[in-house]
Amino acid sequence: MQANLRAAESKLKGLLEAHEPTAGLYVRVRGENLILGRREPIGPNGPLEDDDRVRLTRLSTSTYGLSVKRHTGRWERTPFSGTLEEIVDIILGCMQHLVAPY
């Protein structure tokens, strides 16, 4: 299973880099999840830290569910699911504000 997620991680990185709004996002594997985020400064002059933004949870071999990170730090599921390509299209279509640099 983990090897499949590593392959998905690589594919997802390529899909994200192909679009300006998602270019520069990191992708990290954690359990059955692919976590996307940016390295951002914490505070006006703070050091760069990982800032997780959205999470893709594997539902089947090629289908993922999309969750967003709330200001409380908890993940909230959305009604969106699909292939990696479909999830990237969803992010580009209605969630650019969540993945944009600060």
MIFI-579198 format. One record per residue (C-alpha): residue in one letter; x, y, z. Coordinates in steps of 0.05 Angstrom, whole numbers. Each point is the difference from the previous one (the first is absolute). Example, Ala and Ser with C-alpha at 12.3 -4.5 7.8 and 13.67 -1.06 7.14 Angstrom:
2
  resn       u       v       w
     A     246     -90     156
     S      27      69     -13
end
This chain:
102
  resn       u       v       w
     M       0       0       0
     Q      54      50      19
     A      35     -10     -68
     N     -65      19     -34
     L      -4      64      40
     R      72      16     -17
     A     -17      -7     -74
     A     -62      44      11
     E      43      51      37
     S      47       5     -60
     K     -58       6     -49
     L     -34      52      42
     K      63      43       5
     G       3       1     -76
     L     -74      20      -6
     L       9      56      51
     E      63      28     -32
     A     -37       5     -67
     H     -45      56      26
     E      22      67      28
     P     -49       2      59
     T      23     -68      26
     A      74       4     -20
     G      45      -2      61
     L     -47     -41      44
     Y      34     -56      37
     V     -31     -70       1
     R      12     -44      61
     V     -24     -72      11
     R     -29     -14      69
     G     -36     -66       9
     E     -52      -5     -56
     N       2      75     -12
     L      35      47     -47
     I       8      67      35
     L      10      63     -41
     G      27      65      28
     R      50      56      -5
     R      60      21      40
     E     -19      68      29
     P      29      47      51
     I     -36      -3      67
     G      -7      73      20
     P      29      61     -36
     N      73     -20       8
     G      -7     -72      22
     P      35     -61     -29
     L     -32     -41     -55
     E     -44     -56      25
     D     -44     -52     -34
     D     -71      26      -7
     D     -46     -58     -20
     R     -59      23     -42
     V     -38     -59     -31
     R       0     -76       9
     L     -15     -55     -50
     T     -22     -65      33
     R       4     -63     -42
     L     -70     -31      -7
     S      19     -52     -52
     T      58     -16     -47
     S     -10      64     -41
     T     -52      40      39
     Y      13      52      54
     G     -43      41      46
     L      17      73      12
     S       3      33      68
     V      21      71      20
     K      36      22      62
     R     -42      47      44
     H      28      57      40
     T      -8     -44      62
     G      51     -49     -29
     R     -52     -54     -12
     W     -14     -31     -68
     E     -69       9     -30
     R     -24     -47     -54
     T     -30      30     -62
     P     -50     -33     -47
     F      54      -5     -54
     S      33     -64     -22
     G      32     -26     -64
     T      65     -17     -34
     L      62      41      12
     E     -13      39     -64
     E     -72      15      22
     I      21      21      69
     V      52      49     -29
     D     -55      28     -46
     I     -45      10      61
     I      56      36      38
     L      13      44     -61
     G     -74      13     -10
     C     -25      18      69
     M      56      -5      52
     Q      57      43     -28
     H      -7      46      61
     L      18     -59      46
     V      64     -18     -36
     A      25      69     -20
     P      62      28      34
     Y     -13      50      55
end
